């Protein structure tokens, strides 16, 4: 079957390890389900895989892709939960949690196989392209806001780095949930789009907010960390899920953190139950993921290049 896969690891030039071509189709195994992929969305995790983060050379070649929506062997339209081993379903109770592409082949292919427990019905009214955007970026944002940030309707949040998949999801979800959403970006066009998406104000990166917020949704890392901490009200929370600009800020702001009793919470992906709640939330509100572009799978390199350059607002989806 045709697939896009990591053939080599290169930390400095990750795309040099990307190859497109034939890979073995997944073999059937008890307790697992094989899905014909219709759409698969791109995530920063795919770039990290090519850099060797979360994977070792002995697991190559590895098909990329965490997310997929497609059709199972019985003709059911489905969406996949990307976390394997979270509960032991299909892999045994002692296997540590991992994402697709870390231990098991990913979704940038004509077929993918996952534990049957990880297969959820695709909600009616969702296209395959829309559904595939939810299990990683949108689920991550959902857990950050509703599980870890501790905010309620009427509270305010700051979303750093408008444009990325998690950030655009956080703006849309926050608006739909009745939150007052501020957003930042270095790019004027992305700030305009953040306003269209529901932010009450979109500012340049590092700009002072009109007032301090209850929580910050942080996925940028070093470049915005100091601003995130300074933007919180006393007792506020910063929820961090990534560090695309680096994980070692020059100013950790430790004094401000302890003096204002701020909370710093790490957040990774989400549970199957949270994904079910997210699917229902979107179905009930009419909320849909923001898709920057839809490309055929044989243009995976183009999508990764655009992701690496930061030239996106929303998700890139590959169709199979």
C-alpha positions in Angstrom: 0.0 0.0 0.0 1.1 3.6 -0.6 2.4 5.5 2.5 4.4 8.4 3.7 7.0 7.2 6.2 10.2 8.1 8.1 13.0 6.1 6.7 15.8 7.9 8.5 16.2 10.2 11.5 17.8 13.6 11.0 17.5 16.1 13.8 18.6 19.1 11.8 17.1 18.3 8.4 14.0 16.2 9.3 12.5 16.1 5.9 15.5 14.4 4.5 14.3 11.2 6.2 10.8 11.3 4.6 10.0 8.9 1.9 6.9 8.1 -0.1 6.2 4.7 -1.5 5.0 1.2 -0.9 4.8 -0.3 2.6 3.3 -3.6 3.8 -0.4 -3.5 4.5 -1.2 -4.1 8.2 -1.7 -7.7 9.3 -4.8 -8.7 11.2 -4.5 -9.4 14.9 -7.0 -10.3 17.6 -8.6 -7.3 19.3 -7.4 -4.9 16.6 -9.4 -3.2 13.7 -8.0 -2.3 10.3 -9.4 0.9 8.8 -9.3 2.1 5.2 -8.1 5.7 5.7 -10.0 8.4 3.9 -8.3 11.4 5.6 -5.4 12.0 7.9 -4.3 15.2 9.5 -0.8 16.6 9.9 0.6 17.4 13.4 3.9 18.8 14.7 4.4 15.3 16.1 5.1 14.1 12.6 8.1 16.5 12.3 9.3 15.4 15.8 9.2 11.8 14.6 11.4 12.7 11.7 13.8 14.3 14.2 13.9 11.2 16.3 11.8 12.4 19.2 9.7 9.5 20.7 11.2 7.0 18.3 14.5 5.1 17.9 16.3 4.0 14.7 15.4 0.3 15.3 11.7 1.1 14.8 12.2 2.5 11.3 10.8 2.6 8.8 7.8 4.1 10.5 4.6 5.3 8.7 3.8 8.9 9.9 0.5 10.2 11.0 -1.4 10.2 14.4 -4.9 11.0 13.2 -7.3 9.3 10.8 -10.9 9.0 9.8 -12.1 6.3 7.5 -14.1 3.2 7.1 -13.8 -0.1 8.9 -14.3 -3.6 7.5 -18.0 -3.5 8.2 -18.5 -0.2 6.3 -18.8 1.9 9.4 -17.5 5.5 9.2 -15.0 5.9 12.1 -12.5 8.2 13.7 -9.5 6.9 15.7 -8.2 7.7 19.2 -4.5 8.0 18.7 -3.2 7.0 22.1 -2.3 3.3 22.3 -1.8 1.5 25.6 -3.6 4.0 27.7 -5.7 1.3 29.3 -4.1 -1.9 28.1 -6.8 -2.6 25.6 -5.3 -4.5 22.7 -1.7 -4.4 24.0 -1.7 -5.7 27.6 -1.8 -3.9 30.9 2.0 -3.3 31.3 2.7 -1.5 28.0 3.4 2.3 28.5 1.2 4.9 26.8 2.3 5.9 23.3 1.0 7.7 20.2 0.7 6.1 16.8 4.1 6.4 15.0 6.0 5.8 18.3 5.5 2.1 18.6 2.9 1.4 15.9 2.6 2.3 12.3 0.7 5.6 11.6 -2.1 6.8 9.5 -0.4 8.4 6.4 -1.3 5.3 4.4 -4.1 3.6 2.7 -4.8 1.5 5.8 -4.0 1.6 9.5 -4.7 -0.9 12.3 -5.4 0.0 15.9 -6.9 -1.7 18.9 -10.7 -2.0 18.4 -11.1 0.0 21.7 -9.5 3.0 19.9 -12.2 3.1 17.1 -15.1 5.6 17.6 -18.1 6.3 15.3 -17.6 9.4 13.2 -20.4 11.8 14.0 -23.0 12.5 11.4 -22.5 15.7 9.6 -18.7 15.6 9.8 -16.7 15.1 6.7 -13.7 12.7 6.9 -11.4 15.8 6.7 -13.1 17.5 9.6 -13.2 14.4 11.8 -9.5 13.6 11.4 -8.5 17.0 12.8 -10.1 16.2 16.2 -8.1 13.4 17.9 -4.8 15.2 18.4 -4.8 19.0 18.1 -8.4 19.5 19.0 -8.4 16.9 21.8 -5.3 18.4 23.2 -6.9 21.9 23.3 -10.1 20.5 24.7 -8.2 18.8 27.6 -6.1 21.9 28.2 -9.1 24.2 28.6 -11.8 22.0 30.1 -9.8 19.5 32.2 -6.6 21.3 33.2 -7.1 25.0 33.1 -10.1 24.9 35.5 -11.9 27.8 33.7 -15.7 28.4 33.5 -17.9 30.4 31.1 -17.1 34.1 31.5 -13.5 33.5 32.4 -10.7 34.8 30.2 -7.9 32.9 28.5 -4.8 33.8 26.5 -3.9 31.6 23.5 -0.3 32.0 22.4 0.7 31.5 18.8 -2.5 31.8 16.8 -2.3 29.8 13.7 -1.2 26.4 14.9 -3.6 23.5 15.2 -3.8 23.5 19.0 -4.1 27.3 19.1 -6.8 27.6 16.5 -8.7 24.8 18.3 -8.4 26.6 21.6 -9.7 29.9 20.2 -12.7 28.2 18.6 -13.5 26.0 21.6 -13.1 28.8 24.1 -15.4 31.0 22.1 -18.0 28.3 21.8 -17.8 27.7 25.6 -18.4 31.3 26.6 -14.8 32.3 27.4 -13.2 35.6 26.7 -10.4 34.7 24.4 -7.3 36.7 23.7 -4.8 35.6 21.1 -1.3 36.5 20.0 0.7 36.1 16.8 3.6 37.8 15.1 1.7 37.7 11.8 -1.0 40.4 11.2 -3.1 38.1 8.9 -3.2 35.4 11.6 -4.3 38.0 14.1 -7.1 39.0 11.8 -8.2 35.4 11.4 -8.0 34.9 15.1 -10.6 37.7 15.5 -12.8 36.1 12.9 -12.6 32.8 14.8 -13.8 34.4 18.0 -11.0 36.1 19.9 -12.1 39.3 21.5 -8.7 40.8 20.8 -5.6 39.6 18.9 -2.3 41.2 19.8 1.3 41.0 18.6 3.4 38.4 20.5 4.6 39.9 23.8 2.1 42.8 23.8 0.5 43.7 27.1 -3.1 42.5 27.5 -6.0 44.8 28.6 -6.1 42.8 31.8 -4.6 39.6 33.3 -6.3 36.4 32.4 -7.4 33.3 34.3 -5.5 30.9 32.2 -2.9 30.7 29.4 -2.9 28.0 26.7 0.8 27.6 25.9 2.2 25.6 23.0 4.9 27.8 21.8 7.4 27.5 24.6 10.6 29.5 25.1 9.6 32.5 22.9 6.3 33.2 24.8 6.9 31.7 28.3 7.8 35.0 30.1 4.8 36.7 28.5 2.5 33.9 29.5 3.5 34.0 33.1 3.3 37.8 33.3 -0.2 37.7 31.7 -1.8 35.6 34.5 -3.8 36.9 37.3 -2.7 35.9 40.8 -3.7 32.2 41.3 -4.0 31.8 37.5 -3.0 28.7 35.5 -0.7 28.2 32.5 -1.3 24.9 30.7 1.6 23.9 28.5 1.4 21.2 25.8 4.4 21.9 23.5 7.5 23.9 23.0 7.8 24.6 19.2 10.2 27.5 19.8 12.3 25.5 22.4 11.9 24.2 25.9 14.4 26.3 27.8 13.2 29.9 28.2 15.8 32.5 29.2 13.5 33.8 32.0 11.7 31.1 33.9 9.9 33.7 36.0 10.2 31.5 39.2 9.8 34.5 41.5 6.5 35.6 39.9 5.3 32.0 39.9 5.6 31.4 43.6 4.8 35.0 44.7 1.5 35.0 42.7 0.8 31.4 43.5 0.5 30.5 39.8 -0.1 27.0 38.6 1.9 25.4 35.8 0.3 22.3 34.4 1.6 20.0 31.7 -1.0 18.5 29.4 -0.7 15.8 26.7 -3.4 14.6 24.4 -6.5 13.4 26.1 -8.5 10.3 27.0 -11.0 8.4 24.8 -13.8 9.7 27.0 -12.6 13.3 26.4 -12.6 12.6 22.7 -16.1 11.3 22.9 -17.1 14.5 24.8 -15.3 16.7 22.2 -17.1 14.9 19.3 -20.4 15.5 21.0 -19.6 19.1 21.8 -18.8 19.9 18.2 -21.8 18.0 16.9 -24.2 19.8 19.3 -22.7 23.3 18.7 -22.0 23.0 15.0 -18.4 23.8 15.7 -16.0 22.4 13.0 -12.2 22.3 12.8 -10.4 25.0 10.8 -8.7 23.4 7.8 -6.0 25.4 6.1 -5.7 23.0 3.1 -6.5 19.5 1.9 -3.8 17.7 -0.1 -3.5 14.3 -1.6 -1.2 12.0 0.4 1.5 12.1 -2.3 2.0 15.8 -1.4 3.0 15.0 2.2 6.4 16.7 1.8 4.7 19.9 0.8 2.5 19.8 3.9 5.4 19.1 6.2 7.4 22.0 4.6 4.5 24.4 5.3 4.2 23.1 8.8 7.9 23.6 9.5 7.8 27.1 8.1 4.8 28.0 10.3 2.8 29.1 7.2 -0.5 27.8 8.4 -3.7 28.8 10.1 -5.5 25.6 11.1 -4.9 22.1 9.9 -3.5 20.4 6.8 -5.4 17.3 5.9 -4.1 14.5 3.5 -6.7 12.6 1.6 -6.2 8.9 0.6 
